[in-house]
Amino acid sequence: MNSFWKNEWEMFTKEVDSTLNYLMQPVKFSFKSEDNLMLKPSSAEIVEKCETTSFWRSEWNMFTKEVDSAVEYLMQPISFK
C-alpha cells in the first residue's frame, strides 16, 4: 500500500511540474502580421475538417441550416397595418 501512495505522489509531482513548465513559458507579443500565430483554424482547415469527419460534418450542416433559417427570418417582408 505504501508503494501505491508513493507512485501516486510521484505522478502528482510530475503533473504539477509539467503544468508549471507550461504556465511559465515565455510569451512574445508581436504586432507584425507575419509573426502572429493563428490561434483559430483557417477557413480552409475548417472546411477540410468538416469534410473528413462525420461529427464535424453534421455540426457544420446544423450550423448552415441555422444560418439559413436566420437569413430567411431577417429577409421576410415587413407589412405595416
Steps between C-alpha positions, in 0.01 A plus 500: 500500500788730574639457147161591356496837676863559413420444133194725522710777659763471226236522229346801673834681524573427133161641405558813708847544346366467146220746577746751644729458200207569271384805694850647528576495129612838368237697314599712203275780384556605145288727290646403166251296301759240392603434860150453638398142549144412417318355797190428293507268200473650156180466300667242275592290804144520630356388166753216477415385854128513420545292188715231662323425829133411536457679833627831367310449175172472692596798719578705190170400338307601813686833505421573135134411556486742793662774292256437216200516733632823655545653154149394398358656816689826453407527130125465552301788358364746754142621470365791700131505588 
